[in-house]
Amino acid sequence: MDLLIKNVTLVPMDGKNEVVENTNIYIEKDKIKHIGELKQDIEVDRIIDGKNKVAMPGLINAHTHIGMSLLRNYADDLPLHEWLTQKIWPVEANLTAEDIYWGSLLSMVEMIQFGTTTFCDMYFFMDEVGKGLKESGMRGVLTRGLIEEAGKEREKLNDTRNLYINWHNKGDGRIKVMVAPHAPYTCSPTYLAQIMDLAKELNTGIHIHLSETKKEVEDSFEIYGKSPIRHVYDLGLFKIPTVAAHCVHVDDEDIEILKDNNVNPVNNPGSNLKLASGFAPIDKMLKKGVNVALGTDGSSSNNNLNMFEEINLAAIVNKAVNMDAISVPAIDALKMATINGAKALLWDNEIGSIEVDKKADIILIDMDKPHFYPLHNVVSSLAYSVQGSDVDTVIVDGNILMENREIKTLDVERIMFNAERSAKDLINR
């Protein structure tokens, strides 16, 4: 399908930090072919009126566990260790493939409605996530979480290998696969070495939790005499492109290691706040040149997948913690959710900004609402005023996934019904 978005305000996130007023975006099949004034009439299948709307790149949720939507609001107001060991892990032991299918589709509906076009997911039964991803039309990175378990290490590695064989570059190239050791505290150095060998064999990246809590870091010093980041660096993990979720409790040496090895931390401010994990020093990382992306974490610890909420938190929390009103300005928070996320997922040659010859992953935000008026600064509005529900249209690979808030690719009512049923059956089990 060829599309033309006319008379729209554009925030391209192309590094120039410019807002382009009253412009046009011509999409031919899956790619952006022209931005600006139209020199001649062109024939398209659809024309979308961009009046009173802002176009920007689709948001990139660089760390989440989308099947956990079934546990939304199930276990709240608990410390992380208790939350995991007493509530989440016992229930997860009873998850079925069907549960993950419906829970993942529910999350995809939510993400589309809030303007997310790409996500990086770490969970179980990832073939089911792949099925849902293909149906939804979204773009995503599938990673099977690897927790060391006696007698099952090889089986889990084979699960990841098969996931790569079955899904990498499938869905017209919208689906990728990485290797995902859960964390240094759930994977021994020996198992991490095997995981790294697999990532090298598949020529793909690593997705891992690092330095999420103070306890995790203290335990690492007690066991290994070094931080989790230094520990995995010494093991050679950062020789592989790495997406490192959280990176909350990091010191200056850790940040230098992240920078020197092109590691991509993913800030998850909503989840970190709710679980009282702490505040990641995002401003310091950004000023050092670290590529920081943004994510929601799972919706059982957030409790939503609203990336605009995370953009807002990423900007305002750092200002308060640093007592510095210019920490993480609006434009940097938006970069974290777009082009930085694309770089983290090794996809920035195709997505993350609106530029000619890049993939047409675009969202339109309806700015004709009282909370945007007066519209002094579009970039500030996107970071500080936008609600996820202001997203009007979502386009991925040139295909319209949502228009006028109506999702085109998924049966929302059916998904909500089955997700509710699955969640109740799961808790009963």
Beta strands, then each sheet from edge to edge (+ up, - down):
strand 1: 2-10
strand 2: 20-28
strand 3: 31-35
strand 4: 46-49
strand 5: 53-57
strand 6: 59-64
strand 7: 116-123
strand 8: 139-146
strand 9: 175-181
strand 10: 206-210
strand 11: 242-246
strand 12: 264-267
strand 13: 293-294
strand 14: 362-366
strand 15: 391-396
strand 16: 399-403
strand 17: 406-407
sheet 1: 3+ 2- 1+ 4+
sheet 2: 3+ 2- 1+ 5+ 14- 15+ 16- 17+
sheet 3: 6+ 7+ 8+ 9+
sheet 4: 10+ 11+ 12+ 13+
end
